[in-house]
Amino acid sequence: MKRLVAALLGACLVSASASAADLKVLSGNGSRPAVIELSARFEKATGHKVNIEFFVNPTVKKKVEDGEAFDVAVLNPPVLDDLVKQGKIVAGTRAVIGRIGLGAAIRAGAPRPDISTVEGFKRALLASKAVAYPGDGASGIYFASLVERLGIAAQMKDKMMPMPGEYNVEVVADGKADMVVVVASRMYGVKGVASLGLIPAELQTWIGFATGVSATSKQPEAALALTKFLTSPAAAPVLTEMGIEPGKE
């Protein structure tokens, strides 16, 4: 393991002229738009191929623990750190991509409620016929607890729509829900969806994204090159455009 760490830490971006690698990435859903965009840029810059599979963080963690082959993981920092402790992710490759808060979104063209205050956010939730959120992800678990904290759990009971991580924002565009509350970056680029921005600061939680290389990757140098690309200064403008604060967890 020490030799692998040393090799990884000494690696640099592999040029497009080198033999192309075929990398598999396991990623949480919250960082989906950023991982897709940055991976596409990495492919163009290096000639490597990046295949990405998105799941909620607990599912990714279980896949890794069960021994599924992969090269790079993108997960919430606590989840990634646990895999580092288990020896599934090479400790020296752990790097922070950024962080983002929870946001809300509605169908494009629908009347826009003001969610800039706690009372405004509560009114918007109570006025909705159905509010979608990721049922198993960190953001969804937090939102469910937030509804309790706001004292509206009873009124919201029949309006709450826990959804799979890969399909939650989309239900707003489809008209199956009036609002979705999720990690704000998840909304980026989803057709038919209009972001209302972040929920009020008093209610906010921050969801971080971190990355690391699989301890069993057969292409560790190319895998490390991808993690460095995801966390490089060049990635910052892309992350910022999606509402992600680069380098913070």
C-alpha positions, 0 to 999 in steps of 0.5 A, spaced: 500 500 500 505 504 501 508 503 494 502 505 491 501 511 495 508 513 493 506 512 486 500 515 486 502 521 489 508 522 484 503 521 478 501 527 474 496 528 469 497 523 463 498 526 456 493 525 451 499 522 447 500 516 452 495 510 452 488 512 453 485 509 460 478 507 461 476 509 468 470 507 472 467 513 476 462 511 482 459 518 484 453 520 489 448 524 485 449 531 488 455 532 484 452 529 478 452 535 473 459 537 475 462 530 475 459 530 468 461 536 465 468 536 468 469 529 466 468 531 459 473 536 459 478 531 462 476 526 456 478 532 451 484 534 455 487 527 456 484 522 451 482 518 457 475 515 457 470 516 463 464 512 465 460 514 470 455 511 475 451 515 479 447 513 486 445 515 492 452 515 497 449 509 501 449 505 495 456 507 492 459 506 499 455 499 499 458 497 492 465 499 494 465 495 500 462 489 497 468 489 492 465 492 486 471 494 481 472 502 480 477 507 479 475 513 482 469 515 487 466 522 488 462 522 495 460 526 501 467 527 505 464 523 511 462 517 507 469 517 503 473 518 509 470 511 512 472 508 505 479 511 506 479 508 513 477 501 511 483 501 506 478 502 500 480 509 498 488 510 497 488 516 503 493 520 500 489 521 494 483 524 498 481 531 495 476 536 496 472 538 490 467 543 494 461 544 497 454 546 496 447 548 500 440 545 499 436 549 494 429 549 492 426 548 485 419 549 481 417 547 474 419 552 469 414 558 468 410 556 474 409 562 479 415 563 483 414 563 491 419 567 495 423 562 499 429 567 502 426 567 509 424 562 513 417 564 513 417 564 506 420 558 505 414 555 510 409 558 506 412 555 499 412 548 502 405 548 505 402 551 499 405 546 495 401 539 493 407 535 493 414 536 495 419 531 492 426 530 495 431 524 495 429 519 500 436 516 501 441 521 500 444 526 505 440 532 503 433 528 503 434 526 510 436 533 512 430 536 509 425 531 512 428 533 519 428 540 517 420 539 516 420 537 523 424 542 525 419 547 522 413 544 526 410 543 519 410 535 519 403 534 520 401 538 515 406 536 510 405 528 511 401 527 505 405 532 501 412 529 502 415 525 496 421 521 497 424 519 491 430 515 488 437 519 488 437 519 480 430 521 479 427 527 483 428 534 480 425 531 474 419 530 477 418 537 478 419 538 470 414 532 469 408 536 473 408 530 479 411 535 484 410 542 485 417 543 488 423 539 489 428 540 495 435 537 494 442 539 493 442 545 489 447 543 484 443 537 482 438 542 479 443 545 474 441 544 467 435 540 468 430 541 462 423 544 465 426 546 472 427 553 475 431 554 481 429 558 486 436 559 489 438 556 496 434 555 502 434 561 508 441 561 511 438 559 518 436 553 515 441 551 511 446 545 511 452 544 507 453 538 503 461 537 501 464 533 495 470 529 495 474 524 491 479 519 491 482 513 488 480 506 489 486 502 492 484 496 487 484 501 481 488 498 475 490 505 472 492 509 478 496 514 475 490 516 470 485 515 476 489 520 480 490 525 474 482 525 474 481 527 481 487 532 480 483 535 474 476 535 479 480 539 484 484 543 480 484 551 479 481 550 472 475 546 475 473 552 479 469 556 474 465 550 472 463 549 480 462 556 481 457 556 475 453 550 478 453 554 485 458 549 488 464 553 493 470 550 490 475 547 495 470 547 501 467 541 505 
